[in-house]
Amino acid sequence: MEHYHFKWDMGNLTHNGNGHAIVTNRLIADNQTVNIEHELRPMLHVFTGFKNIHFIPTEHDDTTGHVDGMVRFIDEKVLVVGSYARGVENHNLMDMVAENLKQDLGSEFTVLRLGNGTPEDYESEGVGSAYGNHMNFLRINDTILFPYYSDEISKEPMNGFVSDLKHNNMNINVIPVDMPEIKDLARLGGVLNCISWQVF
């Protein structure tokens, strides 16, 4: 029996519970000695049941390579992809990611966009600040705990997100987590999903 070893940080995974998984290309970069098509993909299929693994690029200057601040499945057929205002470095990248995933997943999937604030130029232990990131929300059953930084940063994105959920008949409550500690937490490089463990 052959044995393969590979490195995979679980912050670099979102899946829909029915065969589709999305990871960043950090999984490839961290496993250059493992053949992706003939070793890694088959292993992931056998041990996780993922039939389709979609690779996306990491955000520029993101040392973690995590996907959970970029894209998240919130339903078997609904994916949320982050976005940035024009002029922000990763604006074009996230638009490209959203468009590519729409094509890869197919017309039966809905792709929603969720705005993030302008990233903060701050690092803690070599990890960039996640201040302003709304994608790193915490999903608990039919509730999303939404990182809320201030009215200026978070009010419009949250209201738009709530409206999109209602428009797509998703019975999900969005609760803003508006407390001073959110900024402190985000400045360590992650927000609510990063301090949790999600189990389907």
C-alpha positions as CSV (number, residue, x, y, z in Angstrom):
1,M,0.0,0.0,0.0
2,E,1.3,3.4,-0.9
3,H,1.3,6.3,1.5
4,Y,1.2,10.0,0.6
5,H,1.7,12.9,3.0
6,F,0.5,16.4,2.3
7,K,0.0,19.7,4.1
8,W,-3.4,21.2,4.3
9,D,-4.5,24.1,6.5
10,M,-8.2,23.7,7.2
11,G,-8.7,27.5,7.0
12,N,-8.3,26.7,3.3
13,L,-11.5,24.9,2.6
14,T,-15.2,25.7,2.0
15,H,-17.6,23.0,0.6
16,N,-21.2,22.6,-0.1
17,G,-21.8,19.3,1.7
18,N,-22.5,17.6,-1.7
19,G,-19.2,17.1,-3.5
20,H,-18.0,20.6,-4.3
21,A,-15.0,22.1,-2.5
22,I,-13.1,25.3,-3.0
23,V,-9.5,25.8,-1.9
24,T,-6.8,28.3,-2.8
25,N,-3.8,27.4,-4.8
26,R,-1.8,27.5,-1.5
27,L,-2.7,23.8,-1.3
28,I,-0.7,23.3,-4.5
29,A,2.2,25.5,-3.3
30,D,2.5,23.7,0.0
31,N,2.6,20.3,-1.7
32,Q,4.9,20.6,-4.6
33,T,6.2,17.1,-4.2
34,V,2.7,15.6,-4.5
35,N,1.2,15.2,-8.0
36,I,-2.1,17.1,-7.9
37,E,-4.0,15.2,-10.5
38,H,-2.8,11.7,-9.8
39,E,-2.2,11.7,-6.1
40,L,-3.8,14.7,-4.3
41,R,-7.2,14.9,-6.0
42,P,-7.8,11.1,-5.8
43,M,-6.9,11.2,-2.1
44,L,-9.3,14.0,-1.4
45,H,-12.0,12.3,-3.3
46,V,-11.6,9.0,-1.4
47,F,-11.2,10.5,2.1
48,T,-13.5,13.5,1.9
49,G,-16.0,12.6,-0.9
50,F,-15.2,15.8,-2.9
51,K,-16.0,15.1,-6.5
52,N,-15.1,18.6,-7.7
53,I,-12.3,20.6,-6.2
54,H,-12.1,24.2,-7.5
55,F,-8.8,26.0,-7.0
56,I,-8.7,29.8,-6.8
57,P,-5.7,32.2,-6.4
58,T,-4.9,33.5,-2.9
59,E,-5.4,37.2,-2.2
60,H,-2.3,39.3,-2.8
61,D,-0.2,39.7,0.4
62,D,-2.2,37.0,2.3
63,T,0.4,34.9,4.1
64,T,-2.3,32.4,5.3
65,G,-3.5,31.3,1.9
66,H,-6.9,30.7,3.5
67,V,-10.1,30.7,1.5
68,D,-12.5,31.5,4.4
69,G,-12.0,35.2,4.0
70,M,-12.7,35.1,0.3
71,V,-15.5,32.6,-0.5
72,R,-18.0,30.6,1.5
73,F,-20.8,28.2,0.7
74,I,-23.9,29.0,2.7
75,D,-26.1,26.4,1.0
76,E,-25.7,23.5,-1.3
77,K,-26.3,25.7,-4.3
78,V,-25.4,29.2,-2.9
79,L,-21.9,30.6,-2.8
80,V,-20.8,34.0,-1.3
81,V,-17.8,35.7,-2.8
82,G,-16.2,38.7,-1.2
83,S,-15.7,42.0,-3.1
84,Y,-13.8,45.2,-2.7
85,A,-14.4,48.8,-3.8
86,R,-12.8,50.0,-7.0
87,G,-9.2,51.1,-6.4
88,V,-8.6,48.5,-3.6
89,E,-5.8,46.1,-4.6
90,N,-7.8,42.9,-4.6
91,H,-10.9,44.4,-6.4
92,N,-10.1,42.9,-9.8
93,L,-8.9,39.6,-8.3
94,M,-12.2,39.0,-6.4
95,D,-14.3,39.9,-9.5
96,M,-12.3,37.4,-11.5
97,V,-12.7,34.7,-8.8
98,A,-16.5,35.3,-8.8
99,E,-16.8,35.1,-12.5
100,N,-14.6,32.0,-12.8
101,L,-16.5,30.2,-10.1
102,K,-19.8,31.0,-11.7
103,Q,-18.6,29.3,-14.9
104,D,-17.0,26.3,-13.0
105,L,-20.0,25.6,-10.8
106,G,-22.6,26.1,-13.5
107,S,-25.9,27.8,-13.8
108,E,-27.6,25.8,-11.1
109,F,-25.5,27.7,-8.5
110,T,-26.2,31.2,-7.2
111,V,-23.2,33.4,-6.5
112,L,-23.8,36.3,-4.1
113,R,-21.3,39.1,-3.5
114,L,-20.4,40.5,-0.1
115,G,-18.5,43.8,0.3
116,N,-15.5,44.1,2.5
117,G,-13.9,47.3,3.8
118,T,-10.6,48.6,2.6
119,P,-7.9,46.3,4.1
120,E,-5.9,47.8,7.0
121,D,-2.1,48.2,6.6
122,Y,-1.2,46.4,9.8
123,E,0.4,43.1,10.6
124,S,0.5,40.9,13.7
125,E,3.2,38.2,13.9
126,G,3.6,38.4,10.1
127,V,-0.1,38.0,9.4
128,G,-2.0,40.9,7.8
129,S,-5.0,42.5,9.5
130,A,-8.5,41.2,8.6
131,Y,-10.1,44.4,9.8
132,G,-13.0,45.2,7.4
133,N,-13.4,41.6,6.3
134,H,-17.0,40.5,6.4
135,M,-16.6,37.1,4.7
136,N,-15.1,35.6,7.8
137,F,-18.6,35.5,9.4
138,L,-19.7,32.6,11.5
139,R,-22.6,30.4,10.3
140,I,-24.5,28.5,13.0
141,N,-27.5,26.6,11.6
142,D,-29.9,29.3,10.3
143,T,-27.9,32.2,11.7
144,I,-24.9,34.2,10.4
145,L,-22.9,36.2,13.0
146,F,-21.7,39.1,11.0
147,P,-18.5,41.0,11.8
148,Y,-19.6,44.6,12.3
149,Y,-16.8,47.2,12.5
150,S,-18.7,50.5,12.3
151,D,-21.7,51.9,10.4
152,E,-19.3,53.5,7.9
153,I,-17.7,50.1,7.1
154,S,-20.3,47.5,7.7
155,K,-23.9,48.9,7.5
156,E,-24.2,49.0,3.7
157,P,-22.6,45.6,3.1
158,M,-24.7,43.9,5.8
159,N,-28.0,45.4,4.5
160,G,-27.1,44.4,0.9
161,F,-26.3,40.9,2.1
162,V,-29.6,40.6,4.0
163,S,-31.5,41.8,1.0
164,D,-29.7,39.3,-1.3
165,L,-30.5,36.4,1.1
166,K,-34.2,37.4,1.2
167,H,-34.3,37.8,-2.6
168,N,-33.0,34.2,-2.9
169,N,-35.5,32.9,-0.4
170,M,-32.9,31.9,2.1
171,N,-34.2,31.7,5.6
172,I,-31.0,32.9,7.3
173,N,-30.9,35.5,10.1
174,V,-28.0,37.9,10.0
175,I,-26.9,39.2,13.4
176,P,-24.3,41.9,13.6
177,V,-21.5,41.3,16.1
178,D,-20.9,44.9,17.0
179,M,-18.3,45.1,19.9
180,P,-14.9,46.7,20.3
181,E,-13.2,43.3,20.5
182,I,-14.0,42.6,16.9
183,K,-11.4,45.1,15.8
184,D,-8.8,43.5,18.2
185,L,-9.6,40.1,16.9
186,A,-9.5,41.1,13.2
187,R,-6.1,42.8,13.7
188,L,-4.7,39.3,14.6
189,G,-5.5,38.2,11.1
190,G,-9.0,36.5,11.3
191,V,-12.5,37.1,12.6
192,L,-15.4,34.9,13.7
193,N,-14.9,31.9,11.4
194,C,-11.2,31.7,12.3
195,I,-11.9,31.2,16.0
196,S,-14.5,28.5,15.4
197,W,-14.8,25.0,14.1
198,Q,-17.7,24.4,11.7
199,V,-19.3,20.9,11.6
200,F,-22.0,19.9,9.1
